[in-house]
Structure formats: structure tokens, C-alpha cells
Amino acid sequence: MLNGFTLAGNLVYRDFFLVGCAVIIGYVNASMWASAALAIVIVSASFMRSFWFLSAE
């Protein structure tokens, strides 16, 4: 379902990931592993948020 809420939520996650990766690349030598860990955290937070909103209905 493509509505404003879902689209806005995905944009926030994407922006958080891009900013986080930029900071990680600047300060961490093993940036690929740190970026992958950040991606896993963001994807799991997205799923948890989605399940939380579905259970609230």
C-alpha cells in the first residue's frame, strides 16, 4: 500500500541510513561492516514499526 505515511517513513529511514553511512565512512576504517550493521538495524526497526502499527489497529 503506497500512502503518504509509508512513503514518508521510508524516506526518513533512507535519509538516516545515508547520513549514518557518511559519518561511518569518515571515521571508521572497516566502513563496509559498520554500514552493513547499520542497514540491518534500520531494516529491523522498519519491520518492528510496521508490525507495531498493524497490531495497534
mmCIF file of the N, C-alpha and C atoms, coordinates in Angstrom:
data_MODEL
# 
_entry.id   MODEL 
# 
loop_
_atom_site.group_PDB 
_atom_site.id 
_atom_site.type_symbol 
_atom_site.label_atom_id 
_atom_site.label_alt_id 
_atom_site.label_comp_id 
_atom_site.label_asym_id 
_atom_site.label_entity_id 
_atom_site.label_seq_id 
_atom_site.pdbx_PDB_ins_code 
_atom_site.Cartn_x 
_atom_site.Cartn_y 
_atom_site.Cartn_z 
_atom_site.occupancy 
_atom_site.B_iso_or_equiv 
_atom_site.pdbx_formal_charge 
_atom_site.auth_seq_id 
_atom_site.auth_comp_id 
_atom_site.auth_asym_id 
_atom_site.auth_atom_id 
_atom_site.pdbx_PDB_model_num 
ATOM 1   N N  . MET A 1 1  ? 0.854  -1.174 0.000  1.00 0.00 ? 1  MET A N  1 
ATOM 2   C CA . MET A 1 1  ? 0.000  0.000  0.000  1.00 0.00 ? 1  MET A CA 1 
ATOM 3   C C  . MET A 1 1  ? 0.899  1.236  0.000  1.00 0.00 ? 1  MET A C  1 
ATOM 4   N N  . LEU A 1 2  ? 0.680  2.109  -0.928 1.00 0.00 ? 2  LEU A N  1 
ATOM 5   C CA . LEU A 1 2  ? 1.518  3.292  -1.054 1.00 0.00 ? 2  LEU A CA 1 
ATOM 6   C C  . LEU A 1 2  ? 0.700  4.510  -0.644 1.00 0.00 ? 2  LEU A C  1 
ATOM 7   N N  . ASN A 1 3  ? 0.898  4.938  0.570  1.00 0.00 ? 3  ASN A N  1 
ATOM 8   C CA . ASN A 1 3  ? 0.241  6.156  1.036  1.00 0.00 ? 3  ASN A CA 1 
ATOM 9   C C  . ASN A 1 3  ? 1.311  7.114  1.571  1.00 0.00 ? 3  ASN A C  1 
ATOM 10  N N  . GLY A 1 4  ? 0.916  8.244  1.988  1.00 0.00 ? 4  GLY A N  1 
ATOM 11  C CA . GLY A 1 4  ? 1.872  9.243  2.450  1.00 0.00 ? 4  GLY A CA 1 
ATOM 12  C C  . GLY A 1 4  ? 2.632  8.815  3.682  1.00 0.00 ? 4  GLY A C  1 
ATOM 13  N N  . PHE A 1 5  ? 1.962  8.090  4.574  1.00 0.00 ? 5  PHE A N  1 
ATOM 14  C CA . PHE A 1 5  ? 2.618  7.664  5.808  1.00 0.00 ? 5  PHE A CA 1 
ATOM 15  C C  . PHE A 1 5  ? 3.760  6.700  5.506  1.00 0.00 ? 5  PHE A C  1 
ATOM 16  N N  . THR A 1 6  ? 3.502  5.707  4.677  1.00 0.00 ? 6  THR A N  1 
ATOM 17  C CA . THR A 1 6  ? 4.528  4.721  4.342  1.00 0.00 ? 6  THR A CA 1 
ATOM 18  C C  . THR A 1 6  ? 5.665  5.361  3.563  1.00 0.00 ? 6  THR A C  1 
ATOM 19  N N  . LEU A 1 7  ? 5.333  6.198  2.617  1.00 0.00 ? 7  LEU A N  1 
ATOM 20  C CA . LEU A 1 7  ? 6.359  6.852  1.819  1.00 0.00 ? 7  LEU A CA 1 
ATOM 21  C C  . LEU A 1 7  ? 7.228  7.750  2.688  1.00 0.00 ? 7  LEU A C  1 
ATOM 22  N N  . ALA A 1 8  ? 6.605  8.506  3.584  1.00 0.00 ? 8  ALA A N  1 
ATOM 23  C CA . ALA A 1 8  ? 7.373  9.383  4.466  1.00 0.00 ? 8  ALA A CA 1 
ATOM 24  C C  . ALA A 1 8  ? 8.253  8.559  5.408  1.00 0.00 ? 8  ALA A C  1 
ATOM 25  N N  . GLY A 1 9  ? 7.741  7.442  5.900  1.00 0.00 ? 9  GLY A N  1 
ATOM 26  C CA . GLY A 1 9  ? 8.532  6.596  6.783  1.00 0.00 ? 9  GLY A CA 1 
ATOM 27  C C  . GLY A 1 9  ? 9.743  6.035  6.074  1.00 0.00 ? 9  GLY A C  1 
ATOM 28  N N  . ASN A 1 10 ? 9.590  5.613  4.830  1.00 0.00 ? 10 ASN A N  1 
ATOM 29  C CA . ASN A 1 10 ? 10.714 5.065  4.073  1.00 0.00 ? 10 ASN A CA 1 
ATOM 30  C C  . ASN A 1 10 ? 11.746 6.139  3.767  1.00 0.00 ? 10 ASN A C  1 
ATOM 31  N N  . LEU A 1 11 ? 11.311 7.342  3.494  1.00 0.00 ? 11 LEU A N  1 
ATOM 32  C CA . LEU A 1 11 ? 12.261 8.418  3.210  1.00 0.00 ? 11 LEU A CA 1 
ATOM 33  C C  . LEU A 1 11 ? 13.075 8.763  4.443  1.00 0.00 ? 11 LEU A C  1 
ATOM 34  N N  . VAL A 1 12 ? 12.457 8.743  5.600  1.00 0.00 ? 12 VAL A N  1 
ATOM 35  C CA . VAL A 1 12 ? 13.189 9.040  6.829  1.00 0.00 ? 12 VAL A CA 1 
ATOM 36  C C  . VAL A 1 12 ? 14.248 7.971  7.075  1.00 0.00 ? 12 VAL A C  1 
ATOM 37  N N  . TYR A 1 13 ? 13.893 6.691  6.887  1.00 0.00 ? 13 TYR A N  1 
ATOM 38  C CA . TYR A 1 13 ? 14.861 5.616  7.086  1.00 0.00 ? 13 TYR A CA 1 
ATOM 39  C C  . TYR A 1 13 ? 16.011 5.725  6.095  1.00 0.00 ? 13 TYR A C  1 
ATOM 40  N N  . ARG A 1 14 ? 15.691 6.036  4.847  1.00 0.00 ? 14 ARG A N  1 
ATOM 41  C CA . ARG A 1 14 ? 16.742 6.150  3.830  1.00 0.00 ? 14 ARG A CA 1 
ATOM 42  C C  . ARG A 1 14 ? 17.679 7.304  4.161  1.00 0.00 ? 14 ARG A C  1 
ATOM 43  N N  . ASP A 1 15 ? 17.124 8.429  4.552  1.00 0.00 ? 15 ASP A N  1 
ATOM 44  C CA . ASP A 1 15 ? 17.960 9.579  4.888  1.00 0.00 ? 15 ASP A CA 1 
ATOM 45  C C  . ASP A 1 15 ? 18.834 9.296  6.101  1.00 0.00 ? 15 ASP A C  1 
ATOM 46  N N  . PHE A 1 16 ? 18.277 8.622  7.103  1.00 0.00 ? 16 PHE A N  1 
ATOM 47  C CA . PHE A 1 16 ? 19.062 8.259  8.278  1.00 0.00 ? 16 PHE A CA 1 
ATOM 48  C C  . PHE A 1 16 ? 20.212 7.337  7.889  1.00 0.00 ? 16 PHE A C  1 
ATOM 49  N N  . PHE A 1 17 ? 19.945 6.393  6.993  1.00 0.00 ? 17 PHE A N  1 
ATOM 50  C CA . PHE A 1 17 ? 20.990 5.477  6.540  1.00 0.00 ? 17 PHE A CA 1 
ATOM 51  C C  . PHE A 1 17 ? 22.084 6.220  5.780  1.00 0.00 ? 17 PHE A C  1 
ATOM 52  N N  . LEU A 1 18 ? 21.718 7.153  4.891  1.00 0.00 ? 18 LEU A N  1 
ATOM 53  C CA . LEU A 1 18 ? 22.720 7.882  4.115  1.00 0.00 ? 18 LEU A CA 1 
ATOM 54  C C  . LEU A 1 18 ? 23.596 8.755  5.004  1.00 0.00 ? 18 LEU A C  1 
ATOM 55  N N  . VAL A 1 19 ? 22.997 9.431  5.960  1.00 0.00 ? 19 VAL A N  1 
ATOM 56  C CA . VAL A 1 19 ? 23.783 10.268 6.875  1.00 0.00 ? 19 VAL A CA 1 
ATOM 57  C C  . VAL A 1 19 ? 24.677 9.387  7.746  1.00 0.00 ? 19 VAL A C  1 
ATOM 58  N N  . GLY A 1 20 ? 24.118 8.278  8.236  1.00 0.00 ? 20 GLY A N  1 
ATOM 59  C CA . GLY A 1 20 ? 24.907 7.363  9.061  1.00 0.00 ? 20 GLY A CA 1 
ATOM 60  C C  . GLY A 1 20 ? 26.088 6.792  8.302  1.00 0.00 ? 20 GLY A C  1 
ATOM 61  N N  . CYS A 1 21 ? 25.870 6.416  7.042  1.00 0.00 ? 21 CYS A N  1 
ATOM 62  C CA . CYS A 1 21 ? 26.967 5.883  6.228  1.00 0.00 ? 21 CYS A CA 1 
ATOM 63  C C  . CYS A 1 21 ? 28.035 6.941  5.962  1.00 0.00 ? 21 CYS A C  1 
ATOM 64  N N  . ALA A 1 22 ? 27.620 8.160  5.742  1.00 0.00 ? 22 ALA A N  1 
ATOM 65  C CA . ALA A 1 22 ? 28.602 9.228  5.519  1.00 0.00 ? 22 ALA A CA 1 
ATOM 66  C C  . ALA A 1 22 ? 29.481 9.426  6.749  1.00 0.00 ? 22 ALA A C  1 
ATOM 67  N N  . VAL A 1 23 ? 28.882 9.381  7.928  1.00 0.00 ? 23 VAL A N  1 
ATOM 68  C CA . VAL A 1 23 ? 29.659 9.532  9.162  1.00 0.00 ? 23 VAL A CA 1 
ATOM 69  C C  . VAL A 1 23 ? 30.558 8.315  9.366  1.00 0.00 ? 23 VAL A C  1 
ATOM 70  N N  . ILE A 1 24 ? 30.021 7.129  9.111  1.00 0.00 ? 24 ILE A N  1 
ATOM 71  C CA . ILE A 1 24 ? 30.811 5.905  9.286  1.00 0.00 ? 24 ILE A CA 1 
ATOM 72  C C  . ILE A 1 24 ? 32.021 5.890  8.349  1.00 0.00 ? 24 ILE A C  1 
ATOM 73  N N  . ILE A 1 25 ? 31.810 6.240  7.096  1.00 0.00 ? 25 ILE A N  1 
ATOM 74  C CA . ILE A 1 25 ? 32.913 6.243  6.136  1.00 0.00 ? 25 ILE A CA 1 
ATOM 75  C C  . ILE A 1 25 ? 33.995 7.243  6.544  1.00 0.00 ? 25 ILE A C  1 
ATOM 76  N N  . GLY A 1 26 ? 33.591 8.345  7.130  1.00 0.00 ? 26 GLY A N  1 
ATOM 77  C CA . GLY A 1 26 ? 34.563 9.348  7.545  1.00 0.00 ? 26 GLY A CA 1 
ATOM 78  C C  . GLY A 1 26 ? 35.388 8.950  8.749  1.00 0.00 ? 26 GLY A C  1 
ATOM 79  N N  . TYR A 1 27 ? 34.846 8.125  9.655  1.00 0.00 ? 27 TYR A N  1 
ATOM 80  C CA . TYR A 1 27 ? 35.527 7.868  10.918 1.00 0.00 ? 27 TYR A CA 1 
ATOM 81  C C  . TYR A 1 27 ? 35.925 6.418  11.164 1.00 0.00 ? 27 TYR A C  1 
ATOM 82  N N  . VAL A 1 28 ? 35.415 5.458  10.403 1.00 0.00 ? 28 VAL A N  1 
ATOM 83  C CA . VAL A 1 28 ? 35.671 4.048  10.687 1.00 0.00 ? 28 VAL A CA 1 
ATOM 84  C C  . VAL A 1 28 ? 36.451 3.435  9.524  1.00 0.00 ? 28 VAL A C  1 
ATOM 85  N N  . ASN A 1 29 ? 37.514 2.711  9.840  1.00 0.00 ? 29 ASN A N  1 
ATOM 86  C CA . ASN A 1 29 ? 38.318 2.084  8.791  1.00 0.00 ? 29 ASN A CA 1 
ATOM 87  C C  . ASN A 1 29 ? 37.578 0.943  8.107  1.00 0.00 ? 29 ASN A C  1 
ATOM 88  N N  . ALA A 1 30 ? 36.894 0.105  8.876  1.00 0.00 ? 30 ALA A N  1 
ATOM 89  C CA . ALA A 1 30 ? 36.134 -1.014 8.313  1.00 0.00 ? 30 ALA A CA 1 
ATOM 90  C C  . ALA A 1 30 ? 34.699 -0.545 8.066  1.00 0.00 ? 30 ALA A C  1 
ATOM 91  N N  . SER A 1 31 ? 34.556 0.372  7.132  1.00 0.00 ? 31 SER A N  1 
ATOM 92  C CA . SER A 1 31 ? 33.258 1.028  6.949  1.00 0.00 ? 31 SER A CA 1 
ATOM 93  C C  . SER A 1 31 ? 32.201 0.112  6.351  1.00 0.00 ? 31 SER A C  1 
ATOM 94  N N  . MET A 1 32 ? 32.587 -0.894 5.577  1.00 0.00 ? 32 MET A N  1 
ATOM 95  C CA . MET A 1 32 ? 31.592 -1.780 4.965  1.00 0.00 ? 32 MET A CA 1 
ATOM 96  C C  . MET A 1 32 ? 30.842 -2.570 6.026  1.00 0.00 ? 32 MET A C  1 
ATOM 97  N N  . TRP A 1 33 ? 31.553 -3.111 7.018  1.00 0.00 ? 33 TRP A N  1 
ATOM 98  C CA . TRP A 1 33 ? 30.889 -3.879 8.070  1.00 0.00 ? 33 TRP A CA 1 
ATOM 99  C C  . TRP A 1 33 ? 30.005 -2.990 8.928  1.00 0.00 ? 33 TRP A C  1 
ATOM 100 N N  . ALA A 1 34 ? 30.468 -1.800 9.230  1.00 0.00 ? 34 ALA A N  1 
ATOM 101 C CA . ALA A 1 34 ? 29.671 -0.889 10.039 1.00 0.00 ? 34 ALA A CA 1 
ATOM 102 C C  . ALA A 1 34 ? 28.432 -0.425 9.277  1.00 0.00 ? 34 ALA A C  1 
ATOM 103 N N  . SER A 1 35 ? 28.560 -0.188 7.981  1.00 0.00 ? 35 SER A N  1 
ATOM 104 C CA . SER A 1 35 ? 27.407 0.210  7.174  1.00 0.00 ? 35 SER A CA 1 
ATOM 105 C C  . SER A 1 35 ? 26.403 -0.934 7.047  1.00 0.00 ? 35 SER A C  1 
ATOM 106 N N  . ALA A 1 36 ? 26.895 -2.160 6.925  1.00 0.00 ? 36 ALA A N  1 
ATOM 107 C CA . ALA A 1 36 ? 26.003 -3.320 6.868  1.00 0.00 ? 36 ALA A CA 1 
ATOM 108 C C  . ALA A 1 36 ? 25.256 -3.494 8.186  1.00 0.00 ? 36 ALA A C  1 
ATOM 109 N N  . ALA A 1 37 ? 25.933 -3.278 9.296  1.00 0.00 ? 37 ALA A N  1 
ATOM 110 C CA . ALA A 1 37 ? 25.276 -3.371 10.599 1.00 0.00 ? 37 ALA A CA 1 
ATOM 111 C C  . ALA A 1 37 ? 24.213 -2.291 10.740 1.00 0.00 ? 37 ALA A C  1 
ATOM 112 N N  . LEU A 1 38 ? 24.508 -1.088 10.279 1.00 0.00 ? 38 LEU A N  1 
ATOM 113 C CA . LEU A 1 38 ? 23.528 -0.003 10.314 1.00 0.00 ? 38 LEU A CA 1 
ATOM 114 C C  . LEU A 1 38 ? 22.317 -0.341 9.450  1.00 0.00 ? 38 LEU A C  1 
ATOM 115 N N  . ALA A 1 39 ? 22.548 -0.936 8.293  1.00 0.00 ? 39 ALA A N  1 
ATOM 116 C CA . ALA A 1 39 ? 21.441 -1.327 7.412  1.00 0.00 ? 39 ALA A CA 1 
ATOM 117 C C  . ALA A 1 39 ? 20.563 -2.375 8.082  1.00 0.00 ? 39 ALA A C  1 
ATOM 118 N N  . ILE A 1 40 ? 21.160 -3.336 8.762  1.00 0.00 ? 40 ILE A N  1 
ATOM 119 C CA . ILE A 1 40 ? 20.382 -4.360 9.461  1.00 0.00 ? 40 ILE A CA 1 
ATOM 120 C C  . ILE A 1 40 ? 19.549 -3.746 10.566 1.00 0.00 ? 40 ILE A C  1 
ATOM 121 N N  . VAL A 1 41 ? 20.119 -2.812 11.303 1.00 0.00 ? 41 VAL A N  1 
ATOM 122 C CA . VAL A 1 41 ? 19.372 -2.141 12.375 1.00 0.00 ? 41 VAL A CA 1 
ATOM 123 C C  . VAL A 1 41 ? 18.196 -1.359 11.806 1.00 0.00 ? 41 VAL A C  1 
ATOM 124 N N  . ILE A 1 42 ? 18.405 -0.642 10.719 1.00 0.00 ? 42 ILE A N  1 
ATOM 125 C CA . ILE A 1 42 ? 17.338 0.172  10.138 1.00 0.00 ? 42 ILE A CA 1 
ATOM 126 C C  . ILE A 1 42 ? 16.238 -0.702 9.549  1.00 0.00 ? 42 ILE A C  1 
ATOM 127 N N  . VAL A 1 43 ? 16.598 -1.778 8.878  1.00 0.00 ? 43 VAL A N  1 
ATOM 128 C CA . VAL A 1 43 ? 15.576 -2.673 8.310  1.00 0.00 ? 43 VAL A CA 1 
ATOM 129 C C  . VAL A 1 43 ? 14.780 -3.344 9.419  1.00 0.00 ? 43 VAL A C  1 
ATOM 130 N N  . SER A 1 44 ? 15.437 -3.796 10.475 1.00 0.00 ? 44 SER A N  1 
ATOM 131 C CA . SER A 1 44 ? 14.703 -4.423 11.574 1.00 0.00 ? 44 SER A CA 1 
ATOM 132 C C  . SER A 1 44 ? 13.810 -3.408 12.291 1.00 0.00 ? 44 SER A C  1 
ATOM 133 N N  . ALA A 1 45 ? 14.268 -2.174 12.446 1.00 0.00 ? 45 ALA A N  1 
ATOM 134 C CA . ALA A 1 45 ? 13.426 -1.138 13.057 1.00 0.00 ? 45 ALA A CA 1 
ATOM 135 C C  . ALA A 1 45 ? 12.214 -0.845 12.178 1.00 0.00 ? 45 ALA A C  1 
ATOM 136 N N  . SER A 1 46 ? 12.389 -0.876 10.882 1.00 0.00 ? 46 SER A N  1 
ATOM 137 C CA . SER A 1 46 ? 11.277 -0.655 9.972  1.00 0.00 ? 46 SER A CA 1 
ATOM 138 C C  . SER A 1 46 ? 10.230 -1.753 10.108 1.00 0.00 ? 46 SER A C  1 
ATOM 139 N N  . PHE A 1 47 ? 10.683 -3.014 10.168 1.00 0.00 ? 47 PHE A N  1 
ATOM 140 C CA . PHE A 1 47 ? 9.746  -4.120 10.333 1.00 0.00 ? 47 PHE A CA 1 
ATOM 141 C C  . PHE A 1 47 ? 9.039  -4.055 11.682 1.00 0.00 ? 47 PHE A C  1 
ATOM 142 N N  . MET A 1 48 ? 9.780  -3.759 12.745 1.00 0.00 ? 48 MET A N  1 
ATOM 143 C CA . MET A 1 48 ? 9.160  -3.671 14.068 1.00 0.00 ? 48 MET A CA 1 
ATOM 144 C C  . MET A 1 48 ? 8.129  -2.555 14.112 1.00 0.00 ? 48 MET A C  1 
ATOM 145 N N  . ARG A 1 49 ? 8.425  -1.423 13.500 1.00 0.00 ? 49 ARG A N  1 
ATOM 146 C CA . ARG A 1 49 ? 7.480  -0.303 13.455 1.00 0.00 ? 49 ARG A CA 1 
ATOM 147 C C  . ARG A 1 49 ? 6.223  -0.692 12.678 1.00 0.00 ? 49 ARG A C  1 
ATOM 148 N N  . SER A 1 50 ? 6.403  -1.386 11.580 1.00 0.00 ? 50 SER A N  1 
ATOM 149 C CA . SER A 1 50 ? 5.277  -1.809 10.769 1.00 0.00 ? 50 SER A CA 1 
ATOM 150 C C  . SER A 1 50 ? 4.399  -2.798 11.531 1.00 0.00 ? 50 SER A C  1 
ATOM 151 N N  . PHE A 1 51 ? 5.000  -3.775 12.208 1.00 0.00 ? 51 PHE A N  1 
ATOM 152 C CA . PHE A 1 51 ? 4.218  -4.733 12.987 1.00 0.00 ? 51 PHE A CA 1 
ATOM 153 C C  . PHE A 1 51 ? 3.521  -4.061 14.159 1.00 0.00 ? 51 PHE A C  1 
ATOM 154 N N  . TRP A 1 52 ? 4.180  -3.053 14.750 1.00 0.00 ? 52 TRP A N  1 
ATOM 155 C CA . TRP A 1 52 ? 3.576  -2.342 15.874 1.00 0.00 ? 52 TRP A CA 1 
ATOM 156 C C  . TRP A 1 52 ? 2.325  -1.584 15.429 1.00 0.00 ? 52 TRP A C  1 
ATOM 157 N N  . PHE A 1 53 ? 2.396  -0.922 14.267 1.00 0.00 ? 53 PHE A N  1 
ATOM 158 C CA . PHE A 1 53 ? 1.235  -0.193 13.761 1.00 0.00 ? 53 PHE A CA 1 
ATOM 159 C C  . PHE A 1 53 ? 0.129  -1.138 13.316 1.00 0.00 ? 53 PHE A C  1 
ATOM 160 N N  . LEU A 1 54 ? 0.477  -2.307 12.792 1.00 0.00 ? 54 LEU A N  1 
ATOM 161 C CA . LEU A 1 54 ? -0.549 -3.277 12.408 1.00 0.00 ? 54 LEU A CA 1 
ATOM 162 C C  . LEU A 1 54 ? -1.247 -3.860 13.632 1.00 0.00 ? 54 LEU A C  1 
ATOM 163 N N  . SER A 1 55 ? -0.518 -4.084 14.706 1.00 0.00 ? 55 SER A N  1 
ATOM 164 C CA . SER A 1 55 ? -1.138 -4.636 15.911 1.00 0.00 ? 55 SER A CA 1 
ATOM 165 C C  . SER A 1 55 ? -1.976 -3.594 16.642 1.00 0.00 ? 55 SER A C  1 
ATOM 166 N N  . ALA A 1 56 ? -1.705 -2.316 16.429 1.00 0.00 ? 56 ALA A N  1 
ATOM 167 C CA . ALA A 1 56 ? -2.472 -1.254 17.087 1.00 0.00 ? 56 ALA A CA 1 
ATOM 168 C C  . ALA A 1 56 ? -3.852 -1.077 16.466 1.00 0.00 ? 56 ALA A C  1 
ATOM 169 N N  . GLU A 1 57 ? -4.020 -1.548 15.246 1.00 0.00 ? 57 GLU A N  1 
ATOM 170 C CA . GLU A 1 57 ? -5.309 -1.363 14.568 1.00 0.00 ? 57 GLU A CA 1 
ATOM 171 C C  . GLU A 1 57 ? -6.325 -2.335 14.994 1.00 0.00 ? 57 GLU A C  1 
# 
